[in-house]
Amino acid sequence: MQILTLDPVGYVVMAEVLCGPPAEPILGDGPFCSIECATQEVRDLAVDLGIREQGVSFLAHHAGRPVGIVVGRYGRMWAVQILSSHELASSN
């Protein structure tokens, strides 16, 4: 039996609320061809969200990928991360 695995077609950057008042997810620019290409969008979206939420933002790494963390002035915390096309399909 042969098992086929597909390589990701592309990557997108998405910001989602981790805790605090709910908000719709925000899709960044893209798609991107690699994690390396999407890294700058993680930074940009995290900085923009930090300004919009009147809070702070910083960049961390998890499982080999950059993750933007935003903590807003009024208690909302966001994660800005890179997702492959396969991860998007499986999150439904």
C-alpha positions in Angstrom: 0.0 0.0 0.0 1.4 3.3 -1.0 0.5 6.4 1.0 0.6 9.7 -0.8 1.4 12.9 1.0 0.9 16.3 -0.6 3.3 19.2 -0.3 1.6 22.4 0.8 0.5 24.5 -2.1 0.9 27.7 -0.3 0.9 29.5 3.0 -1.3 32.2 4.4 -0.9 34.4 7.5 -3.9 34.6 9.9 -4.5 36.4 13.1 -7.0 34.9 15.6 -8.1 35.8 19.1 -6.7 33.6 21.8 -8.5 35.1 24.7 -10.6 38.2 25.5 -13.5 39.7 23.6 -14.2 37.7 20.4 -13.4 39.1 17.0 -13.3 37.7 13.4 -10.0 36.2 12.3 -7.9 38.5 10.1 -6.3 37.1 6.9 -3.0 38.8 6.0 -1.7 39.3 2.5 -0.7 36.3 0.5 -0.6 33.5 -0.4 3.1 32.9 0.0 5.3 30.1 -1.4 7.2 29.3 1.8 7.3 30.0 5.5 10.3 32.2 4.9 8.3 34.4 2.5 5.4 34.7 4.9 7.6 35.7 7.9 7.6 39.4 7.1 3.8 39.4 6.9 3.6 37.9 10.4 5.7 40.8 11.7 3.7 43.4 9.8 0.3 42.1 10.8 1.3 41.8 14.4 2.6 45.4 14.5 -0.6 46.7 12.8 -2.8 44.8 15.2 -0.8 46.1 18.2 -1.4 49.6 17.0 -5.1 49.0 16.3 -5.6 47.3 19.7 -3.6 50.0 21.5 -1.3 47.4 22.9 2.0 45.7 22.4 3.2 43.1 19.9 6.2 40.8 19.8 7.5 37.9 17.7 8.1 34.4 19.1 8.8 31.0 17.5 6.8 27.8 17.9 7.4 24.5 16.0 9.9 26.2 13.7 7.6 29.0 12.7 7.4 32.6 13.7 4.3 33.6 15.7 3.2 37.1 16.4 1.6 37.8 19.8 -0.5 40.9 20.3 -1.9 41.9 23.7 -4.4 44.7 23.4 -5.1 47.5 25.9 -8.6 46.1 26.7 -7.6 42.5 27.3 -7.8 40.9 23.8 -4.8 38.6 22.9 -4.1 37.6 19.3 -1.9 35.0 17.7 -0.6 35.8 14.2 0.6 32.6 12.6 1.5 31.0 9.3 -0.8 28.2 8.1 -0.3 25.9 5.2 -3.1 25.2 2.7 -3.5 21.7 4.3 -3.9 23.2 7.8 -6.6 25.5 6.5 -8.5 22.7 5.0 -8.4 20.6 8.2 -9.5 23.4 10.5 -13.1 23.3 9.3 
